[in-house]
Amino acid sequence: MANPRPFLAPLSRIGASSIAIPRAEIIRPSILPYQTLRCASQKSAAPKKKKKTRNTFLQYDLKHAEQFALVDAMQYIRAFEVGRNPASSKYEMHVRLRTLKNGPVIRNRLRLPHPVKTDVRICVIAPPGSKAAEEARAAGAVLVGEDEVFNQIKEGIVEFERCICHIDSLAKLNKAGLGRVLGPKGLMPSTKTGTVVNNVGVTVRNMVGASEYRERMGVIRMAVGQLAFTPEEMQKNVKAFMDTLKKDIAQMQDRISKEIHEVVLSSTNSPGFTLNGEFKNANSIPVKELSGPL
């Protein structure tokens, strides 16, 4: 019988580590965290309620806002405009209204006691050779006629800032189809804006030096003076603008409610200063110091 020791010796050399399964290959059941376990009977979260949209413009409380007299506001504005040409920078009024977002807006034209811009180019659409055409040229219109004017506008040549149409030429103007060119520029004559008239001469004379204003996003902006204007000249212009604006608001009371919330004076290169309605106060500088050069 063969001795079994030679066979047992090689088997003894095989250790337990050589037949063990690697740890990486051991499959273990994964344990899901508690947060990922959900019950089928759990109700879904309720949808969030939509916030109601505002139908009015957001207004700020002016009780704690610093407000200035006209002379003081002009003093600070002129400090921001030092070194600039007084004729190039202008005083601007910003009137914030309490009004609805969707509603009729204020739009008008005003000739200030001291005009800000006197080189306005006006176009008049009137029959050539008519009395209206002669009155328009005498009043200072730079372009007068019908077919020639229509052809220039269709070619894209619009070298004027105002456009007036005589009532006899209204049908011909509508037939020419110039609304696509003049409409986006705000130059299309219409009866609502008072640019379709019978008396062309008077309208042109009133437009020379006149300023237009229109409500946008609850705010009305208009240039009310040049930096070279004296405080007295500015006071007359501001008063004329505010009086006309109050009349516009009164005429719209039957359709929509509008109220003046804030009046701000600024310039081309300065921030705005809220006005308190006073001309000057006890601590204001002498008016003469604001009447000279910057």
C-alpha atoms as one frame of an Amber mdcrd trajectory, in Angstrom:
protein
   0.000   0.000   0.000   1.338   3.394  -0.965   2.294   5.869   1.668  -0.269
   8.747   1.749   2.170  11.351   3.090   3.496  12.481  -0.324  -0.040  13.383
  -1.411  -0.969  15.181   1.809   2.047  17.481   1.663   0.947  19.413  -1.485
  -2.573  19.744  -0.162  -1.321  21.220   3.066   0.348  24.037   1.166  -3.032
  25.270  -0.174  -4.137  27.926   2.302  -7.548  29.236   3.066  -6.657  32.581
   1.468  -6.188  30.986  -1.954  -9.735  29.657  -2.060 -11.451  32.619  -0.410
 -13.800  34.756  -2.543 -12.570  38.343  -3.053 -14.482  40.912  -1.014 -15.278
  42.964  -4.096 -17.116  40.041  -5.597 -19.283  39.379  -2.558 -22.866  40.474
  -3.328 -24.546  42.134  -0.391 -28.110  43.472  -0.276 -28.208  47.278  -0.386
 -30.143  49.142   2.259 -32.221  52.071   1.030 -32.191  55.191   3.209 -35.340
  56.009   5.067 -35.870  59.236   3.145 -36.201  57.396  -0.185 -38.954  55.096
   1.091 -42.365  56.455   0.247 -45.751  55.193   1.054 -48.245  54.737  -1.751
 -50.950  56.304   0.357 -48.990  59.541   0.890 -50.710  62.538  -0.751 -48.804
  64.802  -3.142 -47.993  68.344  -2.063 -50.662  70.931  -2.819 -49.851  73.291
  -5.719 -48.672  76.750  -4.759 -51.161  79.534  -5.206 -50.311  82.062  -7.870
 -49.692  85.572  -6.676 -52.205  88.119  -7.828 -50.794  90.482 -10.405 -50.886
  94.185  -9.604 -53.168  96.320 -11.721 -51.478  99.525 -10.556 -47.894 100.732
 -10.662 -45.777 100.355  -7.534 -45.436 103.642  -5.662 -43.027 104.530  -2.882
 -43.966 106.323   0.310 -42.691 109.910   0.197 -43.171 110.688   3.886 -39.514
 110.056   4.701 -38.117 111.086   1.288 -36.066 114.254   1.085 -37.785 116.926
  -0.989 -36.311 120.127  -2.389 -37.439 123.590  -3.375 -36.992 124.554  -7.032
 -33.990 126.820  -6.363 -32.210 124.148  -4.300 -32.831 121.468  -6.939 -31.436
 123.767  -9.639 -28.356 124.448  -7.511 -27.507 120.745  -7.154 -28.306 119.971
 -10.783 -26.024 122.743 -12.032 -23.234 121.279  -9.861 -23.508 118.012 -11.821
 -23.413 119.920 -15.128 -20.274 122.005 -14.446 -18.098 122.298 -17.552 -20.847
 121.412 -20.026 -22.491 123.576 -22.640 -25.611 125.151 -21.059 -27.438 124.923
 -24.385 -26.854 121.178 -24.798 -28.159 119.991 -21.405 -31.786 120.503 -20.428
 -33.939 120.408 -17.307 -36.450 117.556 -17.412 -39.635 117.027 -15.416 -40.756
 113.532 -14.385 -44.298 113.315 -13.031 -45.232 109.966 -11.483 -48.959 109.184
 -11.459 -51.148 106.895  -9.394 -53.080 105.141 -12.128 -54.027 101.753 -13.532
 -51.634  99.857 -15.772 -54.188  99.118 -18.473 -56.087 102.260 -19.277 -56.092
 105.459 -21.328 -52.912 107.519 -21.157 -52.321 111.253 -21.181 -50.878 112.788
 -24.330 -50.746 116.465 -25.233 -48.645 119.286 -26.642 -47.697 122.473 -24.820
 -45.999 125.719 -25.753 -44.073 126.842 -22.684 -43.678 130.534 -21.790 -39.945
 130.088 -22.461 -39.562 127.482 -25.244 -36.851 124.900 -24.811 -36.401 124.097
 -28.511 -37.248 126.643 -31.213 -35.745 124.959 -34.288 -38.512 122.387 -34.796
 -38.938 121.388 -38.457 -42.594 121.091 -39.433 -44.097 119.382 -42.472 -47.516
 120.421 -43.736 -49.586 118.260 -46.079 -51.818 120.632 -48.006 -52.862 121.113
 -51.664 -50.072 122.893 -53.569 -50.901 126.474 -54.430 -53.749 126.663 -51.924
 -54.223 129.310 -49.282 -53.377 126.763 -46.580 -50.038 126.007 -48.236 -49.161
 129.717 -48.371 -50.065 130.179 -44.702 -47.931 127.179 -43.767 -44.846 128.562
 -45.513 -45.391 131.994 -43.974 -45.646 130.440 -40.492 -42.317 128.632 -40.885
 -43.054 125.149 -42.287 -40.015 123.591 -43.977 -41.921 121.178 -46.227 -45.334
 121.796 -47.838 -47.207 119.806 -50.477 -48.856 116.472 -51.221 -47.438 114.122
 -53.869 -43.858 115.360 -53.513 -44.041 114.945 -49.765 -45.542 111.460 -50.112
 -42.752 110.328 -52.448 -40.021 111.581 -50.107 -41.545 109.791 -47.152 -41.897
 106.523 -49.113 -38.194 106.767 -50.008 -37.366 107.028 -46.294 -36.515 110.733
 -46.296 -38.113 112.093 -43.126 -36.392 115.377 -42.303 -38.957 116.896 -39.949
 -40.077 116.508 -36.320 -43.775 117.441 -36.701 -46.334 116.690 -39.382 -49.647
 118.494 -39.945 -52.326 117.668 -42.475 -54.977 120.028 -43.814 -58.448 118.536
 -43.646 -58.802 118.732 -47.451 -55.744 116.460 -47.888 -56.730 113.838 -45.303
 -58.316 111.438 -47.803 -55.277 111.623 -50.063 -52.973 111.039 -47.104 -54.861
 107.910 -46.044 -54.780 106.611 -49.617 -51.008 107.066 -49.808 -50.531 104.522
 -46.986 -47.816 106.304 -45.036 -48.836 104.908 -41.653 -46.094 102.254 -41.695
 -43.420 104.918 -42.037 -44.832 107.781 -39.965 -46.699 105.717 -37.362 -43.679
 104.237 -35.507 -42.082 107.684 -35.441 -45.197 109.282 -33.943 -45.588 111.609
 -36.935 -48.785 110.282 -38.515 -51.389 113.099 -38.512 -54.701 112.289 -36.856
 -57.671 114.127 -35.418 -57.017 112.679 -31.936 -53.619 114.323 -31.675 -54.860
 117.598 -33.159 -52.633 117.391 -36.251 -55.506 117.348 -38.785 -56.710 120.958
 -38.802 -58.445 123.635 -40.841 -56.293 126.604 -39.828 -52.781 125.478 -40.733
 -51.028 128.798 -40.114 -52.098 129.115 -36.478 -51.229 125.477 -35.770 -47.732
 125.827 -37.221 -47.044 128.962 -35.193 -48.183 127.217 -32.010 -46.011 124.216
 -32.776 -42.836 126.253 -33.173 -41.265 125.981 -29.752 -43.945 123.586 -28.469
 -43.112 120.416 -26.555 -44.969 117.128 -26.543 -45.434 114.830 -23.584 -46.982
 111.390 -23.194 -47.615 109.055 -20.298 -45.530 105.863 -20.355 -45.607 103.304
 -17.533 -47.358 105.788 -15.279 -44.716 108.509 -15.753 -44.826 111.691 -17.871
 -41.502 113.170 -18.962 -40.886 116.493 -20.688 -38.025 118.969 -21.075 -38.976
 122.205 -19.300 -35.874 124.347 -19.707 -32.226 124.779 -20.561 -29.462 125.105
 -17.983 -29.046 128.748 -18.944 -32.610 129.531 -17.792 -33.019 131.617 -14.657
 -35.038 130.317 -11.692 -37.856 132.727 -12.577 -38.031 131.354 -16.125 -38.017
 127.815 -14.806 -40.791 128.642 -12.339 -43.042 129.895 -15.163 -42.363 126.829
 -17.300 -42.944 124.394 -14.449 -46.181 126.106 -13.468 -47.460 126.117 -17.074
 -46.642 122.414 -17.453 -48.264 121.375 -14.175 -51.401 123.484 -14.828 -51.857
 121.887 -18.253 -51.238 118.419 -16.851 -53.868 118.916 -14.135 -56.387 119.906
 -16.803 -55.571 116.743 -18.753 -56.146 114.657 -15.624 -59.460 116.411 -14.904
 -60.710 115.675 -18.426 -60.083 111.940 -17.924 -61.840 111.588 -14.561 -64.939
 110.128 -16.231 -62.886 107.282 -17.775 -60.085 106.587 -15.281 -58.764 107.935
 -11.998 -55.335 109.572 -12.111 -53.503 111.438  -9.367 -50.094 113.091  -9.179
 -47.847 111.153  -6.791 -44.363 112.666  -7.258 -42.715 115.455  -9.257 -38.994
 115.090  -9.980 -36.608 117.559 -11.605 -33.417 116.310 -13.264 -31.134 117.113
 -16.185 -29.279 115.276 -18.921 -26.351 114.293 -16.658 -27.713 114.614 -13.119
 -29.870 112.492 -10.815 -33.447 113.438  -9.990 -34.565 115.647  -7.097 -38.101
 115.411  -5.746 -39.775 118.835  -5.599 -41.903 119.985  -2.670 -43.796 122.674
  -4.603 -41.902 125.642  -3.119 -39.842 128.132  -5.117 -37.178 128.631  -2.414
 -36.754 128.415   1.355 -34.914 130.392   4.024 -31.635 128.528   3.481 -31.627
 128.742  -0.332 -28.815 130.588  -2.104 -29.592 133.940  -3.781 -31.411 133.570
  -7.068 -28.820 135.737  -8.849 -26.156 133.075  -8.337 -28.174 130.667 -10.541
 -28.641 133.164 -13.347 -25.038 133.280 -14.570 -22.780 130.805 -16.361 -22.015
 127.402 -14.889
